[in-house]
Amino acid sequence: MKITAQEIARISIMAALSFIGSFIMIPLGPVPITLQTLFVLLSALLLSPKGAFFSQLIHLLLSLLVRGLPIIMSPSFGFLIAFLIVAPLISWIKMKGKLRNQSFLIVIATLLIYLIGTPYMAFILNVVLENQLTLMQILLTGVLLFLPGDFLKGIMAVTIAKILASKAIKVKRST
């Protein structure tokens, strides 16, 4: 299956936005709050599974290129891995029509991101950096602090995806 020029443009835009979103941050503990999750969720809602995968692969490669290999040992790297898995998975579920409720898809995506990223964060903090954080401290620093912002980013992603979908329908009808 070929990728069209339009899809390459969309993949590139979502990769760039995801990457740029990582620099818009509020530093809180070992993992900052960033806007990259918003664009990962939009990639899942707007792109094909292949497009969502490539957008997040490019995002990951840009992060490695700019920040260097030491980023692999950062507590937030597990979340980048999660983005690479979750965006195409949610896109695939949406595309197959298994679940059409975008809000519920965003909840699933967010939970999966936490399920993949938080254990990696815990490993880096407790094993590599030799901290002695309890499970509750890990959940606080890796999940609970992020819930309000992720809730808002989820609402924004669903709203933006619906607006863009309605605009795309209007453009197609006028051509």
Summary of the structure (lengths in Angstrom):
residues: 175
radius of gyration: 16.6
end to end distance: 25.5
largest distance: 61.1
contacts: 557
relative contact order: 0.13
helix: 78%
strand: 2%
